[in-house]
Amino acid sequence: MTIHEPGPNDSANNVERLKKTIRNKEAAEMAMEFADGEELAAIKRKNERREESIDGLRAEILAEAKSRINGYI
């Protein structure tokens, strides 16, 4: 198994990353209709991780917006 090293956090593209993650989650949900067994379970696990990413990205975007409003950025 390859160890994935995360890249630097570039918040400039958070909105695009959020949109892409949502699109991928929706596409996977449609694919679930044709999956079964281990494939279905893998899609469900991956979508759970995507949902965590979506929540994190939304929180980060909101925090950055608040910082801009307050003059910190």
C-alpha positions as CSV (number, residue, x, y, z in Angstrom):
1,M,0.0,0.0,0.0
2,T,1.3,3.4,-1.0
3,I,1.4,6.1,1.7
4,H,-0.2,9.3,0.5
5,E,1.5,12.5,1.6
6,P,-0.9,15.5,1.6
7,G,0.2,18.5,-0.3
8,P,0.3,22.0,1.1
9,N,-3.0,23.6,1.9
10,D,-3.8,26.1,-0.9
11,S,-7.0,27.7,0.3
12,A,-7.4,29.6,-3.0
13,N,-9.0,26.6,-4.6
14,N,-11.3,25.5,-1.8
15,V,-14.5,26.4,-3.6
16,E,-13.5,24.4,-6.7
17,R,-12.4,21.5,-4.5
18,L,-15.7,21.6,-2.7
19,K,-17.6,21.5,-6.0
20,K,-15.5,18.7,-7.4
21,T,-16.0,16.6,-4.2
22,I,-19.7,17.1,-4.3
23,R,-19.8,16.1,-8.0
24,N,-17.8,13.0,-7.3
25,K,-20.0,12.0,-4.4
26,E,-23.1,12.4,-6.5
27,A,-21.6,10.3,-9.4
28,A,-20.7,7.6,-6.9
29,E,-24.2,7.6,-5.5
30,M,-25.5,7.0,-9.0
31,A,-23.0,4.2,-9.5
32,M,-24.2,2.5,-6.3
33,E,-27.3,1.5,-8.2
34,F,-25.2,-0.9,-10.3
35,A,-22.8,-2.0,-7.6
36,D,-23.0,-4.9,-5.1
37,G,-21.0,-6.6,-2.4
38,E,-17.5,-5.3,-1.8
39,E,-17.8,-2.7,-4.5
40,L,-20.9,-1.2,-2.9
41,A,-19.3,-1.2,0.5
42,A,-16.2,0.5,-0.9
43,I,-18.3,3.3,-2.6
44,K,-20.1,3.8,0.7
45,R,-16.9,4.1,2.7
46,K,-15.4,6.5,0.1
47,N,-18.6,8.7,0.2
48,E,-18.4,8.8,4.0
49,R,-14.8,10.2,3.6
50,R,-16.1,12.6,0.9
51,E,-18.8,13.8,3.3
52,E,-16.1,14.5,5.9
53,S,-14.1,16.5,3.4
54,I,-17.2,18.4,2.3
55,D,-17.9,19.4,5.9
56,G,-14.3,20.4,6.4
57,L,-14.1,22.4,3.2
58,R,-17.3,24.2,4.1
59,A,-16.0,25.1,7.5
60,E,-12.7,26.3,6.1
61,I,-14.4,28.5,3.5
62,L,-16.7,30.0,6.2
63,A,-13.8,30.6,8.5
64,E,-11.8,32.4,5.7
65,A,-14.9,34.5,4.8
66,K,-15.2,35.6,8.5
67,S,-11.5,36.4,8.6
68,R,-11.8,38.6,5.5
69,I,-14.8,40.4,7.0
70,N,-12.9,41.0,10.2
71,G,-9.9,42.2,8.3
72,Y,-7.5,39.3,9.2
73,I,-6.9,38.3,5.6
